[in-house]
Amino acid sequence: MKKLKKEFDKKKLLTYFLFNILVIILLIINTIYKINEKTGNYVLITLLILLLTICLYLLIDFIVVIPNSKSSLKQIFIGSSLLLSLIIITYANLYFLVYRIKGHKAFSFSGKNLSGDDFLYYSITTFTTTGYGDITSIGLLSNALSASEMLVGVITNAILMSILTAKLIKKLNN
C-alpha cells in the first residue's frame, strides 16, 4: 500500500485564513452584543473549546508536515502566522466569555470593564509569556485557561522556531 505524502498547500492557508476571519468576527460580535443568559455563554465556550481543539490539531499537523514540505518559506511563514493568530484570537474569545460569566471573579484589572481588544492583548501577552500584570487571571477557570495558553505558547514557539530555522538554513545552503 502506497503512503500518501502530506504537503502544505494553498488550501490549508485558505482554511487557516477563514478560521481567523470566523474567530475575529466572533470576538467583534461578543464585544458589541452581550448575551444575557449564562446558558448561551456556556454553549459558546463549548464551541470555542472545540474550535481550540481543531486549532491545536491543525498546529500539530502543520508541525509534522512542514519539516519535509517543499513549500516556499513565504507559505510556511504565512501559515505559521495564521495558525498562531488563530490560537491567540480563539483564546481571547474564551477569556472574554469567562469574563462575561464570572465577571471580576475571573480577572483582576484596573478600570471599569474589559472588552474584546483587552482580551486580545491579554491573550498575546499570555501566549508569549510576557505577562505585564495589568490584567491578571484570578479564578480557577481563567487560571486554567491562561496556564494552557502559556504551555501551548512556549511549546509552539520553541518547535516552530526550530523548524523554521532549520528550513531557512536548508534553503540558504542550497
C-alpha positions in Angstrom: 0.0 0.0 0.0 1.4 3.4 -1.0 1.6 6.0 1.7 0.1 9.4 0.8 2.5 12.2 1.3 1.0 15.1 3.1 2.0 18.5 1.7 1.4 22.0 2.9 -0.5 23.9 0.2 -2.6 27.0 -0.5 -5.8 25.2 0.5 -4.5 24.9 4.0 -3.6 28.6 4.0 -7.1 29.4 2.9 -8.5 27.2 5.7 -6.4 29.0 8.3 -7.4 32.4 6.9 -11.1 31.5 7.0 -10.9 30.2 10.6 -9.2 33.5 11.5 -12.0 35.5 10.0 -14.5 33.4 11.9 -12.9 34.0 15.3 -12.3 37.7 14.6 -16.0 38.1 13.8 -16.9 36.2 16.9 -14.7 38.5 19.1 -16.3 41.6 17.5 -19.8 40.3 17.9 -19.1 39.4 21.5 -17.8 42.9 22.1 -20.8 44.6 20.5 -23.7 42.3 21.6 -24.0 40.9 25.1 -25.6 37.6 25.7 -27.6 38.0 28.9 -28.2 34.3 29.6 -25.4 32.2 31.0 -26.5 29.2 29.0 -25.7 30.9 25.7 -22.2 31.8 27.1 -21.6 28.2 28.1 -22.6 27.0 24.7 -20.2 29.5 23.1 -17.4 28.4 25.5 -18.0 24.8 24.5 -17.9 25.7 20.8 -14.7 27.7 21.3 -13.1 24.8 23.2 -14.0 22.6 20.2 -12.5 25.2 17.9 -9.4 25.4 20.0 -9.0 21.6 19.8 -9.3 21.9 16.0 -6.7 24.7 16.1 -4.3 22.5 18.1 -4.9 19.6 15.6 -4.1 22.0 12.7 -1.0 23.1 14.5 0.3 19.6 15.1 -0.5 18.7 11.5 1.5 21.8 10.4 4.4 20.9 12.7 4.5 17.3 11.3 4.2 18.3 7.6 6.5 21.3 7.4 9.9 19.7 8.0 9.6 17.5 4.9 7.5 20.0 2.9 8.7 21.5 -0.4 6.6 24.6 0.3 8.1 28.1 -0.1 9.4 29.8 3.0 6.8 32.5 2.3 4.0 30.0 2.5 5.4 28.5 5.7 5.7 31.9 7.4 2.2 32.9 6.4 0.8 29.5 7.5 2.6 29.7 10.9 1.5 33.3 11.4 -2.2 32.5 10.6 -2.1 29.5 12.9 -0.6 31.5 15.8 -3.1 34.3 15.3 -5.9 31.8 15.2 -4.9 30.3 18.5 -4.4 33.7 20.1 -7.8 35.0 19.0 -9.6 31.8 20.0 -8.1 32.2 23.5 -9.1 35.9 23.5 -12.7 34.8 22.8 -12.6 32.2 25.6 -11.2 34.8 28.1 -13.9 37.2 27.1 -16.7 34.7 27.7 -15.2 33.6 31.0 -15.2 37.3 32.0 -18.8 37.6 30.9 -19.8 34.6 33.1 -17.6 35.2 36.1 -17.0 39.0 35.9 -14.5 40.4 38.4 -14.1 37.0 40.0 -12.2 35.8 36.9 -9.8 38.7 36.2 -8.2 41.5 38.2 -7.5 44.7 36.4 -7.6 48.5 36.7 -10.6 50.2 35.2 -14.3 49.5 35.0 -14.8 46.9 32.3 -12.8 44.8 29.9 -13.6 44.5 26.2 -12.6 42.2 23.3 -9.5 44.1 22.4 -8.3 44.0 26.1 -8.6 40.2 26.0 -6.8 40.1 22.6 -4.0 42.0 24.3 -4.1 39.7 27.3 -4.0 36.6 25.1 -0.9 37.9 23.3 0.9 38.6 26.5 -0.1 35.2 27.9 0.9 33.3 24.7 4.3 34.9 24.7 4.5 34.6 28.5 5.3 38.3 28.8 2.6 39.0 31.4 2.8 42.6 32.3 0.4 42.2 35.2 -2.1 44.9 34.2 -4.7 42.1 33.6 -4.4 39.1 35.8 -6.4 35.9 35.9 -7.7 35.1 39.4 -10.3 32.4 39.1 -9.9 28.7 38.7 -11.3 28.6 35.2 -9.4 31.7 34.0 -6.2 30.4 35.6 -6.5 27.0 33.9 -7.2 28.7 30.6 -4.2 31.0 31.0 -1.9 28.2 32.0 -3.0 26.2 29.0 -2.3 29.1 26.7 1.2 29.6 28.3 2.0 26.0 27.8 0.8 26.0 24.2 2.7 29.2 23.5 6.0 28.1 25.0 5.9 24.7 23.3 4.7 26.1 20.0 7.2 28.9 19.8 10.1 26.5 20.6 9.1 24.0 18.0 8.2 26.5 15.3 11.4 28.4 15.8 13.5 25.3 15.4 11.6 24.1 12.3 11.6 27.5 10.6 15.3 28.0 11.4 16.1 24.5 10.0 14.1 25.2 6.8 15.8 28.6 6.4 19.3 27.2 6.9 18.5 24.4 4.4 17.2 26.9 1.9 20.3 29.1 2.3 22.7 26.2 1.9 21.0 25.1 -1.4 
